[in-house]
Structure formats: C-alpha cells, structure tokens
Amino acid sequence: MVAFLGGFYLFGGGLLGMLFLAFTIWMLIDAVRRDELIWALFILLFPILNAPLYFFLVYRGGAGFTTRGFELPGAHDRRRIRELQEQIHHLDKAHHHAQLGDIYFQQGKLAKAEPCYLAAMQRDPDDLDTRAHYGQCLLRLGRPKEALPLLESVRAQNPRHDYGHTLMALAETYTQLGELEKAQAAWGEVLQSNSYARARVQLAALYLAQQRKPQARELLQEVISDDRHAPAFQRRRDKVWVRQARRLLKQCPT
C-alpha cells in the first residue's frame, strides 16, 4: 500500500497526486479485468513506473475493444503505417490500401480502416482478402446488411478463406440480422475443420437460446478444458472467449 500511494506523495499530494492515484487505480482494475495478474502485481509494487507502462504497452497497445478476439493476419506498427502511406502516395496500388486497412482494423481504428478498404475495392473489386476484410470491418461498425453480400461472395468462392475467419464473420453477420438457422449452419461448418473457441462459444450461445443446454454445455466445457493446455499465445488470443464460456456455463449447470 505504501508503494501504491507513492505516486500520490511524489506529486506532492493535491490535485496532481489525486489524478495520478485515480489513473493508477484505473490501470490496476483494467489489468485485473483482463487477467493480466503479473501486470497488476507490478502496478501495485511500482505504480509510478508500471501504471504508465501498462497504459501504453497493454491498454493502448492491444487491439481495440471492438476487435478484441477478432483477428486478421498481419503485424502492425507505426513504421509500417508510414511505409504504406508513402507507397500509396507514389504507387496507389489496391493491396497497399488493403494492408493499411488491416493495420487499422487490428488497432481497433475501424473508422480509419473503412476508407482504406473502400479505396482498395475501387481499385481491385475482385480481391478476396479485400472483400472479406472490408465485410468484417462493416460488421464491427454495426452495419451487417452492408457486410452480408461481401462475406457471402467470399464464402461462395472459398469457404475456408482466412482459415475460417471469414466464415465466422459471416456467421456473426447472420446472427446480427436474426437469421439464426443460417448462423448455426455456418458455425457448424467452421467447426468441421477448426476448433476455434470463438466459434464454439457463439454456437453454444445459440444453443442456449434454443434451450439446448446439453449441447451448449459440451461446447463450453471443451473451450475451458482446451484452454488449460493451450500455448501462451493462444491463451492470450482466446482469453475473451474463455471468459465468456465460463459465464455461459453458469446458465447450463449439470
């Protein structure tokens, strides 16, 4: 507790100290909610250093809340953004616009991603990756009706596009549009070839809505069981779905 209050006294108390204390508590609560327990411990022990570090490396560094758990292939950083912007300025190629859109999507900056995908579509409307990622962007922006024809067209050409991620986005689109039978069929198709926690949890939610609790419970227990033995990178990726699986499992006790 002495270390935790150190920032308050370092800033001489008063308004500045209270603001830093509130900021530290905010970062601590966020770390606990994300199950970043090591970060939470560091923030408690060395708040002056670790609360700001957590803010920039985890809170702002990760994907935005709207896209957490919904990944697209590709890395992203500021240098790559500058490179793509320069290439767009000089060459104006469709794939450069699409790659920039992917980066913004991963960062949760959907309003910036959308015009990039639209520019790529205008230059190359037949590219499957661009159509799929643009559709996913529109879905996350709350515009499933616009996303639907894009995602369905990709599925028609390649049902396994992006290792099933496009089909999962299509299933989520059907769910948002109230087409639950199509959504359930799409989730089933995904799980024929993959074991994504994202797919199993959302299919389990559909089963729960239909009062099919045994089928939902089986899927949710698989997600939780697999998470115990998964590698660290996969556990980080699936954390949001494992948490949701635990919440849903309470609705279908044995």
Backbone torsions as a table, in degrees:
resi	resn	phi	psi	omega
1	MET	NA	-35.0	178.3
2	VAL	-62.1	-45.3	178.7
3	ALA	-64.7	-39.9	-177.6
4	PHE	-62.5	-35.8	179.9
5	LEU	-87.6	-0.7	-176.5
6	GLY	-59.2	-39.0	179.9
7	GLY	-61.3	-36.9	179.7
8	PHE	-60.0	-47.2	-178.3
9	TYR	-75.4	-31.5	178.7
10	LEU	-60.5	-37.5	-179.7
11	PHE	-88.0	14.9	173.6
12	GLY	74.2	22.6	-178.9
13	GLY	66.4	-151.8	177.1
14	GLY	63.7	-159.7	-174.1
15	LEU	-64.5	-44.8	-178.2
16	LEU	-62.4	-43.0	178.6
17	GLY	-64.3	-40.5	179.3
18	MET	-65.3	-37.6	178.1
19	LEU	-64.5	-42.4	178.9
20	PHE	-66.0	-39.3	178.5
21	LEU	-62.3	-43.8	178.9
22	ALA	-64.3	-40.1	177.9
23	PHE	-62.0	-43.3	-179.7
24	THR	-63.7	-43.3	178.4
25	ILE	-63.0	-40.4	177.6
26	TRP	-58.2	-48.0	-179.7
27	MET	-66.3	-37.2	179.6
28	LEU	-63.9	-46.0	179.8
29	ILE	-63.2	-41.9	179.7
30	ASP	-63.0	-40.7	179.2
31	ALA	-62.7	-41.8	179.0
32	VAL	-65.4	-42.9	-179.8
33	ARG	-62.8	-32.3	179.7
34	ARG	-88.4	2.4	-176.4
35	ASP	64.4	26.6	174.8
36	GLU	-88.6	70.2	-170.5
37	LEU	-70.7	-31.8	176.8
38	ILE	-65.0	-43.9	176.4
39	TRP	-61.3	-41.8	179.9
40	ALA	-59.7	-42.0	178.5
41	LEU	-63.9	-44.7	179.5
42	PHE	-62.3	-39.3	179.1
43	ILE	-64.1	-39.4	177.9
44	LEU	-65.1	-41.6	-174.9
45	LEU	-79.8	-40.8	-176.3
46	PHE	-133.5	68.0	-172.9
47	PRO	-64.1	-34.1	-175.4
48	ILE	-61.8	-38.6	179.3
49	LEU	-87.0	-46.2	-166.2
50	ASN	-84.4	-26.7	176.8
51	ALA	-63.2	-47.7	175.9
52	PRO	-64.9	-37.8	178.6
53	LEU	-61.6	-43.6	179.5
54	TYR	-61.8	-40.3	-179.0
55	PHE	-58.6	-45.7	-174.6
56	PHE	-83.0	-34.8	-174.4
57	LEU	-87.9	-31.4	-175.4
58	VAL	-113.9	-56.8	-174.2
59	TYR	-61.7	-47.3	178.9
60	ARG	-94.6	-22.9	-174.1
61	GLY	-75.6	-26.8	-178.2
62	GLY	-82.2	176.4	177.0
63	ALA	-64.5	150.9	-178.9
64	GLY	-64.7	163.1	-177.0
65	PHE	-58.8	-34.1	-175.8
66	THR	-70.1	-21.4	-177.3
67	THR	-118.0	7.6	179.0
68	ARG	-64.2	126.7	-178.2
69	GLY	89.8	-1.5	-179.1
70	PHE	-125.4	91.6	-171.3
71	GLU	-100.2	150.6	169.5
72	LEU	-116.4	153.4	178.5
73	PRO	-64.2	149.4	172.1
74	GLY	114.7	143.4	177.4
75	ALA	-87.0	167.0	-179.8
76	HIS	-149.2	136.4	173.9
77	ASP	-160.0	170.9	-175.3
78	ARG	-64.1	-38.4	-178.5
79	ARG	-64.2	-40.7	179.1
80	ARG	-66.0	-36.1	176.6
81	ILE	-60.9	-45.6	179.3
82	ARG	-62.3	-41.4	179.5
83	GLU	-60.6	-45.5	-178.9
84	LEU	-66.1	-39.4	178.7
85	GLN	-62.0	-39.1	177.3
86	GLU	-67.3	-41.7	179.0
87	GLN	-64.7	-38.5	177.2
88	ILE	-64.1	-41.6	-179.4
89	HIS	-62.1	-41.0	-174.3
90	HIS	-90.6	-35.0	-171.7
91	LEU	-112.7	-32.9	177.6
92	ASP	55.1	49.5	179.3
93	LYS	-92.1	149.0	-177.9
94	ALA	-59.7	-42.7	-175.5
95	HIS	-68.3	-25.6	176.1
96	HIS	-69.8	-42.9	176.2
97	HIS	-61.0	-43.3	-178.3
98	ALA	-65.0	-42.1	179.9
99	GLN	-64.1	-39.0	177.6
100	LEU	-65.5	-39.4	176.0
101	GLY	-60.8	-40.2	178.4
102	ASP	-61.2	-39.9	179.7
103	ILE	-63.6	-48.1	179.8
104	TYR	-63.6	-36.8	177.3
105	PHE	-59.9	-48.7	-179.1
106	GLN	-61.0	-32.3	179.1
107	GLN	-81.6	-4.2	-178.3
108	GLY	81.0	11.0	-179.0
109	LYS	-94.1	71.1	-171.7
110	LEU	-67.2	-34.5	179.7
111	ALA	-64.4	-29.2	175.6
112	LYS	-82.3	-31.9	-178.5
113	ALA	-69.0	-38.8	-174.0
114	GLU	-56.9	-50.7	-179.7
115	PRO	-65.5	-26.2	176.9
116	CYS	-66.8	-47.0	178.4
117	TYR	-64.3	-40.2	179.6
118	LEU	-62.6	-41.1	177.6
119	ALA	-63.9	-40.0	177.7
120	ALA	-65.0	-41.0	179.1
121	MET	-62.7	-39.0	-179.6
122	GLN	-64.7	-30.5	-177.9
123	ARG	-90.3	-28.1	179.5
124	ASP	-150.9	82.0	-175.1
125	PRO	-70.6	-11.6	-176.8
126	ASP	-93.5	-4.5	-177.2
127	ASP	-72.0	121.2	-176.5
128	LEU	-64.2	-43.3	-178.7
129	ASP	-60.2	-44.5	-178.9
130	THR	-63.3	-45.9	179.9
131	ARG	-62.3	-42.7	-178.2
132	ALA	-65.4	-46.0	-177.1
133	HIS	-72.2	-34.4	175.4
134	TYR	-64.8	-41.5	176.6
135	GLY	-61.2	-42.1	177.7
136	GLN	-63.9	-38.5	178.3
137	CYS	-62.5	-46.3	178.6
138	LEU	-62.2	-37.8	177.8
139	LEU	-61.1	-46.7	-179.3
140	ARG	-68.8	-22.0	176.0
141	LEU	-82.7	2.5	178.5
142	GLY	80.4	28.8	-178.8
143	ARG	-124.7	63.4	-174.5
144	PRO	-64.3	-30.5	179.4
145	LYS	-63.1	-36.5	178.1
146	GLU	-75.5	-31.5	-178.8
147	ALA	-72.5	-32.4	-171.1
148	LEU	-54.7	-54.1	-177.0
149	PRO	-63.5	-32.0	178.1
150	LEU	-65.9	-49.1	-176.7
151	LEU	-69.5	-38.3	178.4
152	GLU	-65.5	-36.0	179.9
153	SER	-67.0	-36.2	177.5
154	VAL	-68.5	-43.7	179.0
155	ARG	-59.2	-38.7	-178.9
156	ALA	-63.2	-33.5	-179.0
157	GLN	-87.8	-35.4	-177.2
158	ASN	-152.9	91.4	-176.8
159	PRO	-59.2	-24.0	-177.9
160	ARG	-100.6	19.0	-177.8
161	HIS	-54.2	140.2	-179.3
162	ASP	53.2	38.9	176.4
163	TYR	56.7	34.9	178.0
164	GLY	92.4	-5.8	-178.2
165	HIS	-68.4	-35.6	178.3
166	THR	-67.6	-40.3	178.3
167	LEU	-65.6	-36.0	176.3
168	MET	-64.9	-40.2	177.1
169	ALA	-63.4	-37.0	178.0
170	LEU	-65.7	-40.9	177.6
171	ALA	-61.0	-40.8	178.1
172	GLU	-67.2	-34.5	177.1
173	THR	-65.0	-46.1	176.7
174	TYR	-57.8	-41.1	-179.7
175	THR	-62.5	-45.4	-179.2
176	GLN	-65.5	-28.0	-179.9
177	LEU	-89.1	0.0	178.1
178	GLY	80.7	10.8	178.8
179	GLU	-92.2	73.7	-168.1
180	LEU	-71.8	-32.6	177.6
181	GLU	-64.8	-43.1	177.1
182	LYS	-65.1	-38.4	179.1
183	ALA	-62.4	-46.2	-178.9
184	GLN	-62.4	-40.9	178.4
185	ALA	-63.9	-40.1	179.6
186	ALA	-65.9	-42.8	177.2
187	TRP	-61.7	-41.4	178.0
188	GLY	-61.1	-39.1	178.3
189	GLU	-64.9	-40.8	177.1
190	VAL	-59.1	-46.6	-173.0
191	LEU	-76.2	-7.6	172.5
192	GLN	-68.6	-28.5	-175.7
193	SER	-117.8	-13.1	-174.9
194	ASN	-138.9	167.1	178.7
195	SER	-127.2	38.7	-176.7
196	TYR	-61.7	134.1	175.0
197	ALA	-61.4	-38.0	178.8
198	ARG	-55.3	-42.9	-178.8
199	ALA	-72.7	-43.6	-176.0
200	ARG	-66.5	-39.5	-178.9
201	VAL	-67.1	-42.9	-177.3
202	GLN	-73.4	-31.6	173.3
203	LEU	-68.4	-38.7	176.9
204	ALA	-61.1	-38.1	177.9
205	ALA	-62.7	-38.5	176.4
206	LEU	-65.4	-41.3	177.6
207	TYR	-61.2	-41.8	178.8
208	LEU	-61.6	-40.6	178.8
209	ALA	-62.9	-24.7	178.8
210	GLN	-96.1	6.3	-178.0
211	GLN	63.4	28.0	175.9
212	ARG	-96.1	67.3	-171.0
213	LYS	-66.5	-39.0	178.7
214	PRO	-59.9	-43.7	178.7
215	GLN	-65.0	-40.3	178.3
216	ALA	-63.7	-45.2	-178.1
217	ARG	-60.7	-40.7	-179.9
218	GLU	-61.1	-45.9	179.8
219	LEU	-63.9	-44.5	-177.3
220	LEU	-66.2	-39.2	178.0
221	GLN	-66.1	-34.8	175.4
222	GLU	-62.3	-42.6	179.9
223	VAL	-61.3	-47.4	-177.7
224	ILE	-67.5	-41.6	180.0
225	SER	-65.3	-45.6	-179.4
226	ASP	-63.7	-33.0	-177.9
227	ASP	-63.3	-32.1	-178.4
228	ARG	-64.2	-27.6	-175.2
229	HIS	-110.9	5.3	-176.7
230	ALA	-79.1	152.1	174.1
231	PRO	-65.2	161.7	-172.7
232	ALA	-58.9	-41.5	-177.4
233	PHE	-64.1	-37.6	179.9
234	GLN	-71.3	-36.4	178.5
235	ARG	-64.1	-38.4	177.0
236	ARG	-64.9	-43.0	-177.9
237	ARG	-65.2	-39.1	-173.2
238	ASP	-95.3	5.1	-173.0
239	LYS	-55.2	-43.9	-177.8
240	VAL	-63.2	-35.1	-178.8
241	TRP	-77.4	-35.4	177.8
242	VAL	-65.9	-40.2	176.5
243	ARG	-61.2	-43.4	-179.6
244	GLN	-66.8	-36.7	178.1
245	ALA	-61.1	-41.7	179.5
246	ARG	-64.8	-38.4	178.7
247	ARG	-66.1	-44.5	-178.4
248	LEU	-68.2	-32.6	-178.2
249	LEU	-62.4	-26.6	178.0
250	LYS	-66.8	-20.3	179.8
251	GLN	-84.6	-8.1	-179.5
252	CYS	-136.5	64.0	180.0
253	PRO	-65.8	158.2	178.9
254	THR	-73.5	NA	NA
